[in-house]
Amino acid sequence: MNYTLNQLKIFLKIAELKSITKASESLHLTQPAVSIQLKNFQDQF
């Protein structure tokens, strides 16, 4: 498991808001960028 702090922040924000779109808005990132980071995070498990 070699995930980044950024990936953890994104994962926690998605869990908190229960929405990738809302998380991306909250983090000031695009939805595709958040989805890519989430996929990379999941691939490490």
Secondary structure, 3 states (H helix, E strand, C coil): CCCCHHHHHHHHHHHHHCCHHHHHHHHCCCHHHHHHHHHHHHHCC
